[in-house]
Amino acid sequence: MKDVRHPDTAELTLIGVMSALSDPIRVGLVRVLGDGAERGWGELLAPVAKSTLSHHLRVLRDAGLTWTRQEGTRCFVNLRRADLESRFPGLLDAVLDAAEGDDVGRQVELRPESQ
């Protein structure tokens, strides 16, 4: 995962962000990351294989929704809330509110020892 590219704020597109949010697992990941804390990938509990979780996290990163950093063999992720708010004011809060109201992504959680 070395030399991972994150799009600049100006490069974020509405279509890219909305496309990344078209999957309930990815919405669930955004919901979990919505508290603003940086999380290790191992803290994220989703009903998918590790390779599929990695794919979902890459989609979110490539769309500009998250920052990913590597520290040794561990990877960490956090939500780019300020960048998203700057580029698309109110969008992230609207998505998170709707996801919570419709219970989208509830199957994604933090491992109990991470909470």
C-alpha positions, 0 to 999 in steps of 0.5 A: 500500500505504499505511495497511495494517492489521495485526490486533492479536495478540488479533484473530488467529484459529486459523481465519484463520491455518490458512486462510492456511497452506492454500496451499503457496506461502504455507507456503513464504513462511512457511518463508523468513521463518522465519529472523526476517529482514525481507525485501524483496518483491523478495528472494522468489522464487516460481513465480508472477506478481508480482501473485499473490505480492502476493496471497499476501503480503496473505493472510498479512498479513491473517491476522496471520502477517506484518508489512509495511512500505513504505519509499519504493517498496519493501515489506518483510515479516517473520514475526510469530513472537512474536505467533503464539507468544503467541496459539497456543503451538507452532503455528508451530514445528509447522507449520514442522517439518511443512512441512519434513518433507513438503517443502511450500513448497520452491519458494519461495526467496530470490533468490541475491544475498539469501542 
